[in-house]
Amino acid sequence: MSRPGNVSPLFLGASELIEIQGTPPAGTTKVVVNDYALQGFRTGNKLFSYKAHKDYKNLVDGENIYKIQFFASQKLLSEEKLTVFYNANPTILATLKADWIQKNTPVVEEKPVLAINTDPKKLYDKNGKLLEFTLLVQSEVPIFREIATKIQEKLESLSVGVQVQYLPLSDIQKMVTEQNPNYDIVLAGVNL
């Protein structure tokens, strides 16, 4: 859109007549603004024009949204939206603009900064504590001890603390069914 401007929203109030003009895409046979087909537009026209005025009942004080659609026969080629805030009173128009800016300005949420010095080579939880895991291992299966040792070594190489607890399967089953488990990883199996 070339007129009244190509930035949306616009804040206008100097004139009661607003003329929306622009260049339609190539091949446009019909221009529709808010479900109104422009009567003066003809295939091949290089410009389209739409007039908004309070007397035409297509301009009101406050927010006005104009949906401009470009068609080639029945096929929609493209669509644009123009929002115009209108009021002849400059004080009210300034208030509309200030309200819109406040409502549409993104709020930047600051992330909490950890007050402690952290080592970039280590992993920390959201509270700044070193990451730690509790690993429950079924004590009746000898190979699980080897696997637990490998898991522990790998996690510790990533600077993650690991506490390994070797327990019989019956104790692990009780802990798994508790509401507040005090473990992070379980290494257990059933021999058939």
C-alpha positions in Angstrom: 0.0 0.0 0.0 1.3 3.4 -0.9 -1.2 5.6 0.8 -1.9 6.6 3.5 1.2 4.6 4.4 2.7 1.2 4.3 3.1 0.8 8.1 0.3 -0.7 10.1 -1.2 0.6 12.4 -1.6 4.2 11.3 -2.8 6.9 13.7 -4.7 9.5 11.7 -7.0 12.4 12.6 -6.2 15.4 10.4 -8.9 14.6 7.8 -12.2 12.9 7.9 -11.5 11.3 4.6 -8.9 8.6 4.4 -7.9 7.3 1.0 -6.3 3.9 0.8 -4.3 3.4 -2.4 -1.8 0.9 -3.6 -0.5 -1.2 -6.5 -2.3 -4.5 -7.0 -0.4 -7.7 -7.9 0.0 -8.5 -11.6 -3.1 -10.2 -13.0 -5.6 -8.7 -10.5 -9.1 -8.6 -11.9 -10.9 -7.5 -8.7 -10.0 -5.7 -5.5 -12.2 -6.2 -2.4 -11.9 -4.2 0.8 -13.8 -5.5 3.8 -16.2 -7.5 1.5 -16.8 -4.5 -0.7 -15.7 -5.0 -4.4 -14.2 -1.7 -5.6 -16.5 -0.6 -8.4 -13.9 1.7 -10.1 -11.2 -1.0 -10.4 -10.7 -2.6 -13.8 -8.4 -5.4 -14.9 -5.0 -3.9 -15.8 -5.3 -0.8 -13.5 -1.9 0.0 -12.0 -3.5 1.5 -8.8 -6.5 0.8 -6.7 -8.2 3.4 -4.5 -10.7 3.0 -1.5 -12.1 6.0 0.4 -13.1 5.7 4.1 -15.2 8.4 5.7 -17.5 8.6 8.7 -20.4 9.4 6.4 -19.7 6.2 4.3 -19.9 4.3 7.6 -16.5 2.7 7.0 -14.6 4.9 9.3 -15.2 5.2 13.1 -13.5 6.8 16.0 -10.9 4.4 17.3 -9.7 1.2 15.6 -10.6 0.5 11.9 -9.4 -2.6 10.2 -9.3 -2.8 6.4 -8.8 -6.2 4.8 -7.7 -5.7 1.2 -8.0 -8.8 -1.1 -6.7 -9.1 -4.6 -8.4 -11.6 -6.9 -7.8 -13.0 -10.4 -11.3 -14.2 -11.3 -12.3 -16.2 -8.2 -8.7 -17.0 -7.1 -7.3 -15.1 -4.2 -3.9 -13.7 -5.2 -3.0 -12.0 -2.0 -4.4 -10.2 1.0 -3.2 -7.3 3.1 -4.5 -5.8 6.3 -4.3 -2.2 7.3 -5.2 -0.9 10.8 -6.0 2.7 11.1 -6.7 4.4 14.5 -8.8 7.5 13.8 -9.9 10.4 15.9 -10.1 14.1 15.0 -9.2 15.1 18.5 -5.4 15.1 18.7 -5.4 14.4 22.5 -7.7 11.3 22.1 -5.6 10.1 19.1 -2.4 10.4 21.2 -4.0 8.4 24.0 -5.1 5.7 21.4 -1.5 5.5 20.2 0.0 5.4 23.7 -2.4 2.6 24.7 -1.6 0.6 21.5 2.1 0.9 22.1 1.8 -0.2 25.7 -0.4 -3.1 24.8 1.8 -4.3 21.9 5.3 -3.7 23.3 6.8 -7.1 24.3 7.7 -7.5 27.9 11.2 -8.7 28.3 11.4 -11.1 31.2 14.8 -11.1 32.9 16.2 -14.5 33.7 17.5 -14.9 37.2 21.2 -14.5 37.4 23.0 -17.0 39.5 25.0 -15.3 42.2 27.5 -18.1 42.3 30.4 -18.6 39.9 29.7 -21.6 37.8 32.1 -23.7 35.8 31.0 -23.9 32.2 32.3 -27.4 31.9 29.9 -28.7 34.6 26.1 -29.1 34.6 23.9 -27.3 37.1 20.2 -27.4 38.0 18.0 -24.4 37.8 19.0 -23.3 41.3 22.7 -23.3 40.5 23.5 -26.6 42.3 25.7 -29.1 40.6 23.6 -31.7 38.9 23.4 -35.0 40.8 21.7 -38.3 40.2 20.8 -41.2 42.5 21.0 -44.6 40.7 19.3 -47.6 42.2 20.9 -50.9 41.1 19.5 -54.4 41.6 22.1 -56.1 43.8 21.2 -59.7 42.8 22.4 -59.3 39.2 26.3 -59.1 39.0 26.4 -57.5 35.5 24.3 -54.6 36.8 27.3 -53.6 39.0 29.5 -53.3 35.9 26.8 -51.4 34.0 26.3 -49.0 37.0 30.0 -48.4 37.2 30.1 -47.4 33.5 27.1 -45.1 33.9 28.7 -43.5 36.9 32.0 -43.0 35.1 30.3 -41.5 32.1 28.2 -39.1 34.1 31.1 -38.1 36.3 33.1 -37.3 33.2 30.4 -34.8 32.4 30.8 -33.4 36.0 27.5 -34.9 37.1 27.5 -36.3 40.6 26.2 -39.9 40.9 25.2 -41.8 44.1 24.8 -45.5 43.5 22.7 -47.6 45.8 22.7 -51.4 45.5 19.5 -52.9 46.7 17.5 -56.2 46.4 14.8 -56.2 43.9 12.1 -56.3 46.6 13.3 -53.0 48.1 13.5 -51.4 44.6 9.9 -52.4 43.9 8.8 -50.7 47.1 10.6 -47.5 46.3 9.2 -47.4 42.8 5.6 -47.5 44.1 6.2 -44.7 46.6 4.7 -41.3 46.0 7.9 -39.3 46.6 10.7 -41.4 45.2 14.2 -40.5 46.2 16.0 -41.8 43.1 16.5 -40.7 39.5 17.5 -43.8 37.7 16.7 -47.5 38.3 18.8 -50.3 36.9 16.9 -53.6 37.5 15.6 -56.6 35.6 13.7 -59.7 35.9 15.2 -63.1 35.1 12.6 -65.5 33.5 
